[in-house]
Amino acid sequence: MPRYKFTVEYDGRPFCGWQRQANGPSVQAVIERAIKAFSGEEVTIGGAGRTDTGVHATGQVAHADLEKDWPVETVMGAMNFHCQPDPVVLLAVEKMHEGFDARFSAIRRSYRYRIFNRIPPLTHERGLAWHVKPDLDADAMNEAAQEFVGHHDFTTFRHSRCQAKSPEKTLETFTVRREGEVVIAECSSRSFLHNQVRSMVGTLRLVGEGKWTPQDVRDALAARDRKACGPVAPADGLYLTRVDYRSREADIEAAEAWAAQQADVANDEA
């Protein structure tokens, strides 16, 4: 049974998030509907990141197993046709080895947050960026962002209903720069907590406005208290831009180790 990897781009505004839910449309449901429309198969796809309501993607990744060995060009063309009119597009389709998993094979996820820093309201970018009127010092924001880099307890910067077992994460990179009237924040990590990126960006806005210093960010991180977080940035400006993966060999090794572990558990229970 062939396993396919999908690289997906979407506008998150119409959706309640990536994950299929009973209370509204989701990106996952659109893709699963498209698969059924062209192949007749009802499948559940796996995604690399469960983006929230209104969050966008230019490089989300998903995988699905299909019974028929379809050419990737056929899959991509048919899927893009049947995803319409929803704002969901497959940018690439690849055949993968059996051990590949869009979520568990990932070694790095990268996000971008866009802030339009100007006084006039947004028109074309409304819903696709955060509109902030006060002038922001992107260099100061970038300096303060380095407080987040490394291994930390991010309790302050995660949603109170976050389901992660541990608040500890290792942030690999976090940069902030200005391109004209747009301030761009980019960060990468193996995984993120619920609302972590938006919480960090909202806090950095305080630095950009001169209300906080890097020391204030350091103190908020050390507090391990949600109340110490700055205002959470809206979903509008957040994009999942890239997911990086371990090698095929590492995937196969991990799958074999997992199978051996399950066999040991079964033997112990017997």
C-alpha positions as CSV (number, residue, x, y, z in Angstrom):
1,M,0.0,0.0,0.0
2,P,1.8,3.2,-1.2
3,R,2.3,6.0,1.3
4,Y,2.1,9.5,-0.1
5,K,3.6,12.7,1.4
6,F,1.7,16.0,0.7
7,T,3.2,19.4,1.0
8,V,0.2,21.7,1.6
9,E,-0.5,25.4,1.4
10,Y,-3.7,27.0,2.9
11,D,-5.4,30.1,4.0
12,G,-6.5,29.4,7.5
13,R,-9.3,32.0,7.7
14,P,-12.3,29.8,6.8
15,F,-11.2,26.9,9.0
16,C,-11.4,25.9,12.7
17,G,-7.9,24.7,12.3
18,W,-6.0,21.8,10.7
19,Q,-7.6,19.0,12.7
20,R,-11.0,17.6,11.7
21,Q,-13.7,18.8,14.2
22,A,-17.4,18.6,14.6
23,N,-17.9,22.3,15.2
24,G,-16.6,23.6,11.9
25,P,-14.7,23.1,8.6
26,S,-11.0,21.9,8.8
27,V,-8.1,21.6,6.4
28,Q,-7.8,17.9,7.2
29,A,-11.4,17.3,6.2
30,V,-10.9,19.2,2.9
31,I,-8.0,16.9,2.0
32,E,-9.7,13.7,3.0
33,R,-12.8,14.8,1.0
34,A,-10.6,15.3,-2.0
35,I,-9.0,11.9,-1.6
36,K,-12.4,10.2,-1.5
37,A,-13.6,12.2,-4.5
38,F,-10.8,11.0,-6.8
39,S,-10.0,7.5,-5.4
40,G,-13.2,6.4,-3.7
41,E,-11.2,5.7,-0.5
42,E,-12.1,6.9,2.9
43,V,-8.8,7.6,4.7
44,T,-7.6,9.5,7.7
45,I,-4.5,11.6,6.9
46,G,-1.8,12.5,9.4
47,G,-0.5,16.0,9.7
48,A,2.8,17.5,10.8
49,G,1.3,20.3,12.9
50,R,-2.2,20.9,14.3
51,T,-2.5,24.6,13.4
52,D,-5.2,26.6,15.2
53,T,-8.2,28.4,13.9
54,G,-7.2,31.1,11.5
55,V,-3.5,30.0,11.3
56,H,-2.1,29.6,7.7
57,A,0.5,27.4,6.1
58,T,2.9,27.6,3.2
59,G,4.6,24.3,4.0
60,Q,2.4,22.0,6.1
61,V,3.0,18.3,5.5
62,A,0.6,15.4,5.6
63,H,0.7,11.7,4.7
64,A,-1.9,9.1,3.5
65,D,-1.9,5.5,2.5
66,L,-3.8,4.7,-0.7
67,E,-4.6,1.2,-1.9
68,K,-3.8,1.9,-5.6
69,D,-0.4,2.9,-6.7
70,W,-1.2,6.2,-8.4
71,P,1.3,8.3,-10.2
72,V,2.2,11.4,-8.1
73,E,1.2,13.7,-10.9
74,T,-2.3,12.2,-11.0
75,V,-2.7,12.5,-7.2
76,M,-1.6,16.1,-7.2
77,G,-3.8,17.2,-10.1
78,A,-6.9,15.3,-8.8
79,M,-6.4,16.5,-5.3
80,N,-6.0,20.2,-6.3
81,F,-9.1,19.9,-8.4
82,H,-11.3,18.4,-5.7
83,C,-10.0,20.7,-2.9
84,Q,-11.7,23.6,-4.8
85,P,-13.3,25.9,-3.9
86,D,-11.6,25.8,-0.5
87,P,-8.3,27.7,-0.2
88,V,-6.2,24.5,0.1
89,V,-3.5,23.6,-2.4
90,L,-1.0,20.7,-2.7
91,L,2.3,22.1,-3.7
92,A,4.0,18.7,-4.0
93,V,3.2,15.0,-3.8
94,E,5.9,12.3,-3.1
95,K,5.8,8.6,-2.6
96,M,7.5,7.7,0.7
97,H,8.7,4.6,2.5
98,E,6.4,2.8,4.9
99,G,8.1,4.1,8.0
100,F,7.5,7.8,7.1
101,D,5.0,9.7,9.3
102,A,4.3,13.4,8.8
103,R,4.2,14.0,12.5
104,F,6.6,11.6,14.1
105,S,9.3,11.6,11.5
106,A,9.7,15.4,11.7
107,I,12.8,16.8,13.3
108,R,12.1,20.5,12.9
109,R,9.1,22.8,12.3
110,S,9.5,26.4,11.2
111,Y,7.0,29.2,11.7
112,R,6.8,32.8,10.4
113,Y,4.8,35.6,11.9
114,R,4.0,38.8,9.9
115,I,3.3,42.1,11.4
116,F,2.2,45.1,9.2
117,N,3.6,48.0,11.2
118,R,1.8,51.1,9.8
119,I,-1.0,53.5,10.7
120,P,-3.4,52.9,7.7
121,P,-5.7,49.9,8.1
122,L,-5.0,46.7,6.1
123,T,-6.9,45.9,2.9
124,H,-5.3,43.0,0.9
125,E,-3.5,41.7,3.9
126,R,-6.5,41.8,6.3
127,G,-6.7,38.4,8.0
128,L,-3.2,37.5,6.7
129,A,-1.1,39.6,9.1
130,W,-1.3,41.4,12.4
131,H,-1.8,45.2,12.1
132,V,0.2,47.1,14.7
133,K,0.1,50.9,14.5
134,P,2.8,52.0,17.0
135,D,6.4,52.0,15.5
136,L,8.2,48.8,16.4
137,D,12.0,48.5,16.9
138,A,12.7,45.2,15.1
139,D,16.3,45.2,16.3
140,A,15.2,45.4,19.9
141,M,12.7,42.6,19.3
142,N,15.4,40.4,17.7
143,E,17.7,41.0,20.7
144,A,15.0,40.0,23.1
145,A,14.0,37.0,21.0
146,Q,17.3,35.4,21.8
147,E,16.1,34.9,25.4
148,F,13.8,32.2,24.0
149,V,16.5,30.3,22.1
150,G,17.7,27.1,23.8
151,H,16.1,24.6,26.2
152,H,13.6,26.2,28.5
153,D,10.4,25.6,30.5
154,F,7.9,27.6,28.4
155,T,5.0,27.4,30.9
156,T,4.6,31.2,30.6
157,F,4.2,31.0,26.9
158,R,1.7,28.2,26.4
159,H,-2.1,28.0,26.4
160,S,-3.6,27.1,29.8
161,R,-5.3,24.2,28.1
162,C,-2.2,22.9,26.3
163,Q,-2.2,19.1,26.4
164,A,1.6,18.6,26.0
165,K,3.0,16.4,28.7
166,S,5.9,18.7,29.4
167,P,6.3,22.5,29.1
168,E,10.0,22.1,28.2
169,K,11.0,22.7,24.6
170,T,14.2,23.5,22.8
171,L,14.0,26.5,20.5
172,E,16.7,26.3,17.8
173,T,16.4,29.7,16.2
174,F,14.3,32.9,16.6
175,T,15.0,36.0,14.5
176,V,13.1,39.2,14.0
177,R,13.7,41.6,11.1
178,R,12.1,44.5,9.2
179,E,11.3,44.5,5.5
180,G,9.8,47.9,4.8
181,E,6.6,48.2,6.8
182,V,6.5,44.5,7.6
183,V,8.2,43.0,10.7
184,I,8.9,39.3,10.3
185,A,9.5,36.9,13.2
186,E,10.8,33.4,12.4
187,C,11.5,30.5,14.7
188,S,12.2,26.8,14.5
189,S,12.0,23.9,16.9
190,R,11.4,20.2,16.8
191,S,7.9,20.9,18.3
192,F,6.0,23.8,19.9
193,L,3.5,24.1,22.7
194,H,-0.1,25.3,22.1
195,N,0.0,29.0,21.4
196,Q,3.7,29.2,22.1
197,V,4.7,31.2,19.0
198,R,1.8,33.6,19.2
199,S,2.5,34.1,22.9
200,M,6.2,34.9,22.3
201,V,5.5,37.3,19.4
202,G,2.9,39.1,21.5
203,T,5.4,39.6,24.2
204,L,8.1,40.8,21.8
205,R,5.7,43.4,20.6
206,L,6.0,45.0,24.0
207,V,9.7,45.1,23.5
208,G,9.3,46.6,20.1
209,E,7.2,49.4,21.5
210,G,9.8,50.1,24.2
211,K,7.5,48.9,27.1
212,W,9.6,45.8,27.9
213,T,13.4,45.1,27.8
214,P,15.1,41.8,27.2
215,Q,15.4,41.4,31.0
216,D,11.6,41.6,31.2
217,V,11.4,38.8,28.7
218,R,13.9,36.8,30.7
219,D,12.0,37.3,33.9
220,A,8.7,36.3,32.3
221,L,10.3,33.1,31.0
222,A,11.7,32.3,34.4
223,A,8.4,33.0,36.2
224,R,6.9,29.9,34.6
225,D,3.5,31.5,35.1
226,R,1.0,32.2,32.3
227,K,0.0,35.5,33.9
228,A,3.6,36.8,33.2
229,C,3.1,36.5,29.4
230,G,2.4,39.6,27.3
231,P,-0.8,39.8,25.2
232,V,-1.1,36.9,22.7
233,A,-0.7,37.8,19.1
234,P,-3.7,37.0,16.9
235,A,-3.7,34.0,14.6
236,D,-3.9,36.2,11.4
237,G,-0.1,36.6,11.0
238,L,1.1,33.0,11.8
239,Y,2.3,30.6,9.1
240,L,3.7,27.1,9.3
241,T,6.3,27.5,6.6
242,R,8.5,24.3,6.7
243,V,8.8,20.8,8.2
244,D,12.1,19.0,8.1
245,Y,12.5,15.2,8.3
246,R,14.9,12.6,9.4
247,S,16.5,10.3,6.8
248,R,14.8,7.2,5.3
249,E,17.3,5.0,7.2
250,A,16.5,6.6,10.5
251,D,12.8,6.2,9.9
252,I,13.1,2.5,9.1
253,E,15.3,2.0,12.2
254,A,12.7,3.8,14.4
255,A,9.9,1.7,12.9
256,E,11.8,-1.5,13.6
257,A,12.6,-0.4,17.2
258,W,8.9,0.4,17.8
259,A,7.8,-3.0,16.4
260,A,10.3,-4.8,18.6
261,Q,9.1,-2.8,21.6
262,Q,5.5,-3.8,20.9
263,A,6.4,-7.4,20.5
264,D,8.2,-7.3,23.9
265,V,5.1,-5.7,25.5
266,A,2.9,-8.4,24.0
267,N,5.2,-11.2,25.3
268,D,5.2,-9.6,28.8
269,E,1.4,-9.5,28.8
270,A,1.2,-13.1,27.7
